[in-house]
Every structure is written in C-alpha cells, then in structure tokens.
C-alpha cells in the first residue's frame, strides 16, 4: 500500500479488525519511511450483471426498495426488511462468485420474502416473473398452498385436509341457498 503522506511504496499493518457485519476489514497501517499512520478498508466486491450486460456493485438498499414496495400495507416492520436484505447478500456471497446475474438476486429474494409474508411474496413474484394472466396467479397460489412455508402463520391455523376445505365450501354454499330460500 502506498503511503498517502510521503508516497513510499510500502507500509506495514499495525492492526486489523472486521467491520460492517464482517464484510469489510479495517486496517491500521504505518509507513516505514515517514512513520505516519493511516487507515484503509478492504471490501470484497460483489457485482451484479444486469440484463443489459452492464455491471454494478450489489446494493442492499436496492433490495430494500423492491421489497418495501411488495410489503406496502402489510404487517412487516423495517427491521425484518433489513434482515431480509442481509440474508439475500449473505446468500449471494456464499456462492463464492464475484459477479452474479441480476436474475439470481431476484431468486435469492423470493424464499426469505415468502417466509416473511406470503402476500408480499406473491406481489413480488408477480412483477419479478412477469405474471400476465389470472392463471399465473392461480398457479402460484396453488404452489403456495401445496408447499406451505415453515413460518406461515396462516398455514398453522388451517387444516391441510382437502376434505375439510371441501366441507367448508359445501357448508357455505348450503348456507347461501338457505338464505336465498328464506328471502323468497
């Protein structure tokens, strides 16, 4: 590392410590020529390859903006969103790749978002996967019902038995017919 004071081409590390959740390292250095001390920060870069082919650094803030839109009006707090963005970054970094396709970022968002809020997940998936018809939504909802999320509070209150669902639908239909007969 070049000394910023005397431009000597070497320096020695006096102290190192991780910062920013361990994604960066702060190093305190000393120049052997002029004895001045200075600090540096090392960051492992994670670049996103956009559809256009351009690359840009990964941004947790961009993840938060997209997920906030999907969670608008939902009972999700800001801390949960920040943790989701951190999980997404950790998932992407764990691949060991320095450059990742933008599509993989979207895929990395889907699983933790579903655990957080299934309605927000459906909103995000509809935009991300370009749902074009009601059938696209119905197919995704069928998948949500077929494979329950481990953290879904709605699933824990419902019976997974198709007979129960059919019986409740039949009962509701019978109740509607009874009401119609009483009104006539």
N, C-alpha and C positions, 0 to 999 in steps of 0.2 A: 504494500500500500504506500503510495506516495505521500510524504508529509505535506500538509497544506500550508505550513509555515515556511520551510526552507526548500521544499521541493526535492528533498532527499528521497531516493527511490526505494527505501526500505523502512520498516517500522516493526516494533515488536508488540505482541499482545500482552497487556498487563492484566486484563480482566475480561471475562465473557459471561453473559447471562441471557437466558431466553426471555423474550417479551412478547406481547400480543398473543397470548394463548399458545406460546411455543412455536409460532410460525415465523418469528424473526429472532435474530441474535444480535444483541448489542455488545460491541467490543470496545474496550478502552485500550488505546494504543499509545506508545511512546516512541518518539523519533530518537534513534541513537546518535544522530548528528547534532541536533539543536536541543534535545531533551524536552521538547514541548510535548504535551499530551493532547490527544483528541479522540473523539468517539466516532465509531462507524456502526452502521446497521446493515445486517445481511438479511435478505429476504429470498426465499425460494419462490421463483416466479411460476405462476400458473396462468397460461394464456389460453384464451378461448378463440377457436376458429369459427368465425361467423359464416352464415350461408354464402355470403358474397366472396368468401375466401380471405377476407381481412382478419387480422388477429388483434385482440385487445386483452389487457390484463383482466383476470377474474375480479368481479366486484360483488361483495356481499350485499352492497346497497342495491344493486340491480335485482338481485334475488328478492330482497325485501320489498321492493316496489311492486314487482309482479305478484308476489304472494299477498301483499296487503290488498291489492285490488280484488283478488279472489276471496279474501276473508272479510271484505267490506260488509258490515251489518251482521257479522257472525260473532258468537261469543268467544273470541280469541284475543288474548292480550299481546301486547308488544313484546314482552319477554319471551313468549312462546315463538313468535316470529323470528326473533334474533337467534334463539336456539336452533330453529329450523335452518336458518341461513348458515349457521356454524356447522350443523350436521352435513349440509349439502357440500360445503367446502371441504370438510374432512373426508367425505366420501370420494370426492373428485381427486383430492391429493393422495388418497390411499391407492389410487391406480398406479401411481409412480410415473405418470406421464406429465411432461411439461406443457404439452398442448392438447387441448380437449375440444372436441366438436361441440358446438352450441346445443345440438340436439341431446347430447349426453347430460348437459346441465339440466335441461328440462326433465329428462327421465329421472335424474337424481332428486329433483324436487318432488315428484309425484308421490313416492312412498311415504316420506315423512309428513307431507301435507295431508295425505289420506288418514294417517294416524291422528293428526291434529284435528281435522274437521272434514267429514266426508262431503258436505255440501260445497265447501271451498275447493276440495279436490275435484269435484265434478265441474265446477266453474272453470278451474284452471285447465283441466284436461280438455274441456270443450274448445277452448281457444288454442291450446298447445297442439292438439290433434286435429284441429280444423273440422269439428263436427259440422256436417252440412244438412242433417235431417233429424227428425224425431227418432228415427230408427237408431241413429248413432248414440243418442242419449239413452234410449231404452236398452241398447246393448251394453252400454257402460254401467247402467243401473243394475242390470241383470248380473253383471260380473261382481259388482259391489255386494249384492245380496248373496251370491254363490260363494264368494270368498270373503268372509267377514274380517274386518280389521281387528287386530288384537286389542286396540284401545277404544273401539267404538262403543260408546255408552248406549246407543240406540239398539245395537245388536244384543247386548246383555239383557235388555228388558223384553226382547221378543223371543218367541219360541221359533226354532228353526224348522218346525214341522210344517210341511206343506198342507197337511190335513187341517191343522189349526187355522192357517190362513184361509183355506177354502171354506171352513165352517164359519169364520167370522164374516167372510164375504157373503155367504149364503144367508146368515142371520141378518146382515144389514139389508140385503135385498128383500128378505121377508118382512122386515120392519117397514121398509118403504112401501111395499104392497099393502100392508095393513093400514098404514096412514092414508094411502090413496083411497082405499075402500071405505074408510071412515069418513073421508071428506065428500064422497059421492053419496 
